[in-house]
Amino acid sequence: MEPVTKATAIEENVGGNGRSPHANNSTESAPVKSVLTEEMLTRFAARAANYDRENRFFEEDFEELRAAKYLLMPVPVKFGGAGMSLAEVLREQRRLAYYAPATALALNMHLYWVGVAADLWRRGDSSLEWILKDAAAGEVFAAGHAESGNDVPLLLSTSKAERVEGGYRFTGRKMFGSLTPVWTRFGLHGMDMSDPTAPKVVHAFLPRDSSGYTVKQTWDVLGMRATRSDDTVLENAFIPDRYVARVLAPGGAGVDAFILSVFAWGLLGFANVYYGLARRALDHAITAAKSKGSMALTRSMAYHPEVQHTIADMVIELEAIGPHLDTVAREWSQGVDYGAQWPLKIMSAKYHAVEGSWRVVDLGLEVCGGAGIFRSVGYERLIRDARLGRIHPANSFLTHEVVAKTALGISLDEQPRWG
């Protein structure tokens, strides 16, 4: 594909009007009231270990959260939701993740599709208004972007999208399809190569009652087991035009307001889940330090200088992550116009959060000691879950590429030349 300048394509695609692609044109005032009660959170925490041990979907959590309208947080009040901004939704996700990380992570898939539609609607783009109406009617959205061999999810695809009368047919295999047992709208993408000189990426939503797809129960993994993120195999699955969200150029040239909003809601959502998990690990380590004794001390291990040093390192790390995530989410929600710098800011915040959170959880095991590896304690699950944040899109390789190219003024689509 032809390289473009660093900023031009993104700025043109998001409107080039001096406004952020998510700027709120609505006069709607969003109430900020949590639907998460302490009693609910306690129940979620009590179930988390069993879900993980049995590799079972968080069905009870899901039904409880759906009944509380947690899935409608980003939906504008006009359509029956809470009208929460990205920053407000992420604070709720962070709270939920502290108690049940896998539950929060899986629901992030639904929340980011609804959040994207809400942001576009607020800026006057009603093309995805149907998502808001469907969500309000009880439909559940999931994400199907991950593919084997594709390290640039969303912007490229190994799946095929073939234009036919009335829509597209999709063929390919999607991995990590969180919410597999309950989704009713599966957000996916594929490449339309009918014109090899001008390939297109087609983004669409597959209704659950469609034909041409098969769910493969592949989810038996290291961490985040309750998400039940099984594979979905597409075999000429037809999606009508009414469920086609965008047809865009591949790579950086196709980053428009829709794609940028997916980055913001998706990646910052992941980041806050792992941050919430790390906060739980810190509290667990502090409790362990206060309760552990030592033959060399007359008081608890909390008075050991190296334990204090480790706890301090954990706190310092988290003190930097929280404000970073809050600032990026707040500025997105307020409509600050960073133009082509937004992918850099979003990916940097996500990378900072998951890398730092992993470090916090790993350090916490030093404090907990051998007790931390027993399943009955619950800390080993936090370790397994936290490790997945570092491979969760965007991974380290893609993050460093996007951040470096943006900072250096190099096209996101520029390929390296060797020799």
N, C-alpha and C positions, 0 to 999 in steps of 0.2 A: 504494500500500500504506500501511497505517496506520503512522505513525512510532512508534518505541518509544524508551524512554529509553536513554541511552548504554550503560549497563552491564547493565541487567536482562536483555535477551534473551540476550546472550552468556553471562552467568553462569548463567542458568537452563538454557540449552541444554547447557552443559558439565557440568551436574550440580548446581551450587550447593551442593556438599558440603564446601567449604573446601579441596578438593584440586585440583591442576592436572589438566586432562583427560588428561594423558599420564603421570601419576604411576605409578611402577612398583610394582605390588602383588605382583610375582613375587619369589621368593627366588633366582631364577636368577642366577648370577654369570657375567657376560659376560667371556670371555677377550679380551684386547686384543693381537692379533698381526696385523701387516700382512701382506697377501698380495702386496703390491707389492715385488718385488725390484728392485735397481738395474739388473739386466740387462733386466728387462721394461720399465722406464721408459725406458731407453736405446733400446730397439726402438720404443717408442711415439713417442718424439721423432723418430726417424729417418723414421717413416712419415708424420708429420703433414703435412709440406709437400706430399707427393705426393697425399694424400687431398684436401687443399685445392685444389691445382692441377687435379686431375682431377674435382673435385666428386663424389668417390666416398665411399661409406659406409665406415666404419672396420672392415671385415669381419675383418681379421686381428687387430686389437686386441680386437674383441668376442669372438672365439672364444678368444683367449688368456685374457682376463679371466673369461670364463664357466668355462673349465676350472679356473681358480684359485679359483673360488667367490666372486669379487668381487661378483657379483650377489646373493649370499646373506648379505652382511654384516649387514643388519638383522634377518634371520630368527632368531627365538629358537633356542637350542641344542636345545630339545625337538623342533623340526621339522627339524633338520639344518643350521642356519645357524651364524653366528659369534656371534649374540646381541649385536651392537654397538649402542650407544645412538646417538642423533643426533650428539652431540658427537664420538664416535669415528668414525662414518662420514664426517663432514665433514672430519676431519683426513686421511683417506685420499683423499677427493675433491680436497682442496687439493693434495696431493702429485701426484696424477695430472694435475690441471689445469696444473701447472707445466710438464709435458712435453707434454701433448696436451689442450689445452682443449676442443676439440670432442668428443673421446671422453668426457671427464668430464661435459660438459654434457648430452650425449644420455643417458648412463647415469643421470644425476640423475632423469630421468623414471621409470625403473624403480625406482630406490632409494627415491624418495619414496612411491610407492604401497605398497611392501613395508614401509617404515618406519612409515607411517600405520597399517597393519594390525597391526604389532608393538606400537606404542604402545597401541593400543586393547586388544589382547589382554592386555598386561601390567597394565592397569587393570581387568581382569575382563570386558571386552566382547569376546565371541567372534564377533560378527556378521561380521567379515572374516577369520576364521581360515582360510577357504578360500583367500584370497590367499596366506597363508603356506605352505599345503600345495601350492598350484599353483606358487609360486615355487620351492619345494624340489624339485618334480618337473620343473623346467626351463622353465616358462612365463615369458614376457617381457612386462612391462607397459609401456605407453606412455600418454601423456597427450593428450587431445583436448579442450582447453578453449578455445583461441584461436578467435575468430570475428570476421569483418569486421563492424564496427559495434558491437561489444560491448567497451566499455572497462572493464567490471567482470567479468572472467572468473571463473568458478566460482560467483559469487553470482547472476548473471543469465545468460540464454542467448537467442540468436536462433534456436536449433534447437527443433524441436517434439518433444515426447514425448507420445505418445498411448497411453492405457491400453487394452489389449486382453486377451483371456483368456490368462492365464499369463504376462503380462509387459508390455512396452512396445515400441512401434514409434517409431523416431527418424528424423527427417528434418531435414537441414541440412548445412552445410559447415564442416568443421573445418580450421583452418590450423596450421602449425608442429607437425605430428605427428612429433616426433623418434622415431628408431628405426623408421621406416617399413619398412625391408626385413626386420626381424626380430621385430617385436612379434607376440605371440599373444593378448594381452588389451589392448584399447584402451579406456582409461578416458575416459568422455565424460559430458556432461550435456545436458539439454534441458528446456524449459518445458512443463509440463502445464497448459494453459489451459482444460480442460474446465469448470471453474468460474471464470469471469472475476473473481469476487469473492474467490477464494482460490487464486491461482496457486501452483503448486509447481515446485520444481527437482528433477528426477530425475537421480540420479548412478548410472551403471551401467558395465559392462564388456562390450565387444563381442568375442566370440571370433573369431579369425582365419578360421575355417572357416564363418562366418556368411554369409548372402546379404544383398543390399540395400545394399551399399556399394561404392564405387569409389575407388581411390587415383589421384590426379592428380599426375603428376610435375612439380611447380611449382618445385622447390627449385634456383634458380640465383641466388644472392644475394651480398651484400657479404661477410659473415663467417660463421664457424661452419659452413662448408660440409659438413664430413664428417658432420654429424648427419643429413643427408638427411631434413629435416623437411617432407615433402610434404603436400599437402592430402588430406583424406579426405571424400568426398561420401556422405552417408547418404540413402538413398531407401527409407523404410519399413523400415529395418533392425530386425529383431525381436531383442530381448534378453530372455531368460526371467528370471523373478523371482529365481532363484538367483544371478544376476549383477547384481542391483540392490542397490547399496550403501546408498543413502539417498534418501528423499523429504522435502525440506525446504522451508520457507518461503523466498521469494526475499530477496535483500538481506541486510543485517545481522541481521535477525530469524532468519535460518537458520544463523547461525554457531554450530555445535555442536562437540563434541569432534572429530568427523571433519573438518570444514572447517578448524578451527584447526590440526589436525595437518598437513593439506595445506599450509597457510600455512608452518608451521615447517619441514617437511622440504623443501618445494619452494623457497621463497624463500631460506632460509638455505643450501640447496644451491647455488642460482644464485650467491649472494653469495660463497661460498667458491671456486667455480670461477673467478670473475673476480679474486678476490684472489690465487689461485695464479698466474694468468696475469700479474698485475702484478708479483709477486715475480720471475718470469722476466724481465720487461722491465727491472726494476732491475738484475738481475745482468748482463743484456746491456749496459745502458748503462755500468755500471762497467767491464766488460771493454773496451768501445769507448773510454772515456775514457783508460784506461791504455795503450791501443795506438796512439792517434792522436797524431801529432806536429803541430808548428806552427813556421813560420819565425820566429815572434815569441818562441818559448820554447826553452830549452835542454833541457827535459825534456818528458814527455808532457803531453797536455791535462788530465790528472788534476790538474795543478798550476795550472791556470787558475782564478782566483777565481770566475768566473761558472759554470764547470762544477761546481766544488765546491758553489756555492750551489744549483744545480739538483739535484745528487745529494742534497744535504741535504733539499731540499723533498720529493723522492721518498721518502726514508727516513722523514721525519717523518709523511708521509701514511700510509704503510704501518704505522708503529708505532702509529698510532691505530686503524686498521682491524682488525688482527689481534686485539688484546685485546677489542675490541667484539664481534666475531663469536664469539670463544671464550666470552665471558661469557654471551651470550644462549643459545648452544647448550648450555653447561654447566647453566645454570639450568633450561632446558627439560628436559634429561635428568634432572636431580635432582628435578624435580617442584615447583619453586617456584611458588606460586600467585599470579599477577598478575591473574587473572580477566579482566575486559574490557580490561585494559591490554596483553594479549599481542599483539593485532594491531599496536598502536602499536610495540611493542618489536621485533617481527619485521620489519615494513616499514621501520622506521628503520634497522635494522642492514643490511638489504639495500640500501637507498638509499645509505647511507654507503659501503658497500663498492664498489658499482658506479660511483658518481660519483668516489670517490677513486681507484679503480683506473684509470678512464679518464684522470684527471689525471696519474697516474704514467706511464702509457704514452705520453701525449702529450708530457710533459716529457722522457721518454727519447729521443724522436726529436730533440729539440734537441741532446742530447748526441751521439747517433749521427751527426747531420748527414745529408748527402746519401746516404751509404752505406746508411742505414736504409730507403730507399725501394726498394731492389733486392730482388727476391724471393729471390735466392740467399742473402741475409743472414738472412732469416727474420723480421725485425722488422716488416715491413709487414703480415704476417699477424696478428701480435699486435695491431697497431693496428686492423685491421678487426674482429677478434674482440672486442676490448675495447669498441668502440663499441656493440656490440649489447647489452651489459649494461644500458645506460641505457634501452632500450626494452623490455627483458625485464620481464614482469609481476613485481611491480606497478610501473608506470611512475611518473614524477615526479608527474603530475597526481593519480592515485589515491592515492599515498603521502601527499601533502600533505593531501588531503581527509580521509583516515582519521585521520592523526595530529592534525590540527587539530580535527576534530570530537570525537575522544576527549578531547583536552586541554581543550576548551571545554565538555564535557558535553552535546554535541549528538548526537542520534540519527544513526547512520550512514545511516539511510534518509531523513533530512530533506532535502527538495529546496529549492534556493534560490528565493526569490520576488523578482521584479523589479518595480519601479514602485510 
